[in-house]
Amino acid sequence: MTQPRLQQSVGHEFTRIYALGAARGDLVVPNDELIEAIDSSDEWIQKRTGIIERRRAPKEVTAVDLAVEAGREAIEKSGVPAEQIGAVIVATISNPVVTPSVSTLVAERVGARTAAAYDIEAACAGYAYAIAQADSLVRAGVAEYVLVIGAEKLSDFVSPTDRSISFLLGDGAGAAVVGPSDFPGISKSILGSDGSKWDAVGMNGTYTGFRAGENEWPTMRQEGQTVFRWAVWEMAKVAQQALDAAGITVDDLTAFVPHQANMRIVDEFAKVLKLPETVLIGRDIATTGNTSAASIPLATHRLLSEHPEAAGGLCLQIGFGAGLVFGAQVVVLPGNGPALT
């Protein structure tokens, strides 16, 4: 008996990001509002992290709401009708419920009602992971266009008295529409993890423990020095791998947008990579805070709003954090919609 020949999908050769969208929490929280609880000062926070203030969302606003706002802007700017979005991927650790996923609610509310939808839980590397998957879905012919969103409401998981991470965290969402291109717009992604440092960023309890009365409501905490050393030295190697995979050097870059973990990490990163002075660097953390999976698209959105001439240039983006997981790729910075050449 002759074995039937299996049909396998084939998509587009190249992909790129069409447009970005952003949403930040409405509440501006300056350092002065947090220092008493952690027995610190505005000067200490700024020197340690570079943060002047962070944006947080009101109690009634969820990660879903932030994701929808950012997603709608990205779709509108992309010129792609919402009903043509074939997949919605949301990177988040802030889903207010175990199920349904954030992505299914977002797909419904942005008008991509029949799209495939799923969440990625890769914390600060989530957006880089989601861009890698969107690239693969379009090139495999699974979806023509993909809406990628990093969305977090980390203020729900903050202990006001925690000195390791609470003053870093903010709320927001950043979105991108990925689609077919007639030129390479997203390089090979470098993805990985380092489980040996699994506990360097995590929670101080479990939800089942909270239900059983064994611990208080779980909130985030980190081992700052461990994360700092790992981020600067080990992630610089990953960033170089991404450049090598893209076939470029730092001299070819227009911009560098790392996860907005800490301004000191961003600045040290740039030094280790020996970036030319001409390279624009995303430094959104100063007034937004650390928004985990949302930080790269938010920082890129701000960079392009301040430097629209950067559209069409090459940007190295890298996410790293809890897990510890990491992801990096080089992308062509978007203009608005499919007209970019």
N, C-alpha and C positions, 0 to 999 in steps of 0.2 A: 504494500500500500504506500502510495506517495504521500509524504508529509506535506500538508498545506503550507505554503509560504506565508510566514507571518508579516503583517504590515506594521511597520514602525514609523512613528511620526517624525517628521523633519520640519524644523522651523526656519528661522532667519539666521544668517551667518553672523550678523553683528547686532548689538543692542546698545542703548544709551539711556540716560536719564533725560526726560523731556522737560520736567518742571518740578519745583519744590513748593511745599506749603508749610506753614508753621502756626503753632498755637502755644501761648505761654499763659501760665496761671495769672489771674487778674490781680492778685494781691502782691504788692511789693513789700518784701520783708527785709529791712536793713539789719546790719549786724547788731546794732544797739538793742534790738528787740529780743536777741537771743543770748546776749553775753551774761546776764545775771544767772540764768539757769545753769550755765556751764562754768561759772566763776572765771570769766575771761574778759577780753576787751576787744574793741573794734580793731585796734592796732595788731593784736595777736592773730585774729582771724585773717586780716588782709595780708600780713607777712607770711603766714603759714599756707594760705590757699589762693590769695589774689581776689577773693570774693568781697565785693562791697555790699551787695544785696542779692537776694534770690527771689524768684517768682514762684508763688504757690497759689493753688486753686482753692476756692471756697469749699466748705464741707459738702455742699450739694453737687459739686462738679466732679465727675469721675474721669478716669483714664479714657473711657469710651467717648465722652463728650469732647475731650481734647483731641483725640484721634480723628473724630468726625470733622472738626473745624479745620485741622491741618489737611486732611484728605480732600475736603471740598476745594480748598485753595489750590492744591496741586493739580487736581483734575481740571479746574477751570483754566488755569494757566497753561496746561498741557495742550488744550484744544482737542483732547480725546473725549468723546461722549461717554458718560458714566456707564451706559449699558454695554459698551465695548470693552470694559475692564473684565478680563478673564479670570483674574485671581487677586485676592486681597490678603496680604501678609502683614500681620501686626507683631512687632517685637515689643514685648512688655513683660514686666514682673509685677504689674500693678492691677491685674484683673480683679475687680471687686468681688467676683464670684468664681467658684471652681469651674462651673460651666453655665451658660454657653461661652464660647470664646469671644474675646473682644472683636475679632475680625468679622464674625458673622453679623454682629450688630452694626458694625461700621459699614459693611457691604450693603446692608439694607438701607441705612440712613443716607449714604452718599449716592444711591441709585444704581449700584452694581449688584442687583438683587440675585442674579443667578451665578455669580462668580464663585469659584472655589475660594474657600476662606479658612485660614488657620493661623494660630499664634505661634511665635517662637519665644522660648524662654532662655535667652542667652545673655541676659542682663546688659551690661554696657557694650558688649560686642554684637548685640541683637540686630542693629541696623545693618552692619556690615554683612552679617549672615543672611539677612533678608534680601539685600541687594544681590548677593551671590545666587540666591535661589531664584529671584526674579529673572536674572540674566539667563539662568539655566532653563527656566520654564518657557521663555520666549524663544530661545535657540532650539529647544526640543520640540516646539510646535504645540505645546500644551496650552499656552495662552498667548494672545496677540499683545495685550497690554497688561501690566501688573501694577497695582497700587501697593507701595511699600510704606509702612508707617512705624516709627518708633514712638511709643507713647507711655508716659509714666506719671503717676501721682504718688510720689515717694513720701510726701508729707503725711500720708496715712500710716507710714511705717517708721516714724521718727520718735525717738524719746528725747524730749527737750533737754534732759540732763546729760545726754551722752556726748562726751568730748571727742570721740573718735571719728564720727561721720555726720551727726545730726545737722550741724551748721553748714554742711556742704550741699545738702540736697534741695532740689527744686522740683517743680511740676511743669510739664509741657509735652508737646508732641511735634514731630517733624515728619513730613511725608514726601514721597517721590513717586512719580509715574515713570515706569520703565517700559520701553517699547522697542520695536525694530529700528535699525539704523542702516544707512548705506556706508558707514565707516565704523571702526572699532571705538566704542564709547565706554566700555567697562572691561577692565583687564581681568586676567585670571585672578581669582580670589585666593588668599592664603588664610586658611581656617585651621584652628587647633585648640588645644586645651592643655592645662597643667594641673592635673588632679592632685598633685603632691601638695599644692597650696590651697586645696579646696576650702579650708576654713578661714582663709585670710580675710574674706569679705563674706558676711553672712548674717544670720539672725540670732538673737539672744534667747530664743525659745521656739517652740513649735505650736501650730494651731491645735493639734490634738492635745498637747500639753496644756494649752490655755483652756480648752474645753473641760479637761479633767481637773483643772485647778492646780496643776503642777508648776505652771509658770504664768507670768503676766502676759498681756498682749505682746506678741513677738515684734520687736523692732530691730532695725539694722545696726550693725557695728562692723568695724574693720580693724585690722592690724596695720596702722598707717605706714610704718617704716618698711614692712614686708612688701606692701603694695607699691610703695614709691620705688624701691630698688628694682622690683620685678618689672614694673611698668617702663622705667627709663632704660634699663640695660637689656632686658630680654626682649621687650617689644620693639626696640630699635632694630634688633636683628630681624624681626618679622617685617618691619617696615621696609628694610633693605631687600628682603625676599620678594615683597610685593613690587618694588621698583624693578628688580631683576626680571621677574615674571612678565612685567609690562614692557620690558625692553628699553627702559629709559633710565636716566640718572636724575639726581636732585636738580641739576642745572636745567632740566626740561620742565620742571614743575612751575605752575602758576600759583598753586596754593597747597597748603598742608592743613588738614583738619583732623586732629586726633580727638578721641573721646575727651570731653571736658571734665576730667577727673579732679584737676587741681592745677592752678596756674603754674606752680613750680614744676610740675611734671611736664606740662606743655612746653615751657621754656627750656628745660633740660633736654627734652626730646629733640627740640630744634638744634641745640648745640651738638648733641651726639651725632645727629644726622648730617651736621655741617651744611645746613640749608643756606643758600645764597640769600643776601639781604633783600633781593627782589621778590622772594617767595612770600605771598600773603599767608598769614597764620590765623586760623580760627581761634578767637579768645572770647567766646561768648560767656564763659563761666563767670566773668566779673560781675555781671548784672542778672544772670539767669540762674546760676548755680549748677550743680551736677545733676543732670536729668537722665542719667543712665542711657537707655536705648534711644532716647530722643536727642541726645546731645550733639551727635555728628550732623544730622540734618538741620537742627536748629542753628548750629554754628555756621554751617554752609549757607543757609538761607540768609543769615545776617551778613555774612561776608559778601554775598552777591548783591545784597541791597546797598551795601556801602561801596562796593567795587563792581558795578555792573559790567565794566570793561573786561572783567575776568572770565565772563562767559565764553565758552569754547576752549578754555585753557585746561591743562591737566592738573588734577587734584589728587594727592595721596591722602586717603582716609583710613584710619585704623581705630578699632574699638577693642577695649580690653577691660576685664573686670571679674566680677564674682564668678567663681567656678573652679579655678580661674580659666576663662575662655578668651579667645582673641580672634579677630578677623580683620583683614586689610585688603584693599584693592586700590587701583588707580582708576579714576573716572574722568570723563570730559564734563566740565562744569556746564550745566544747562543754561540756555536762555529761557524764553517762554514759548513752549510749543514746538512743533515739528519743523519749524523753519530754519533751525540752527544747522549750518553747514561747515 
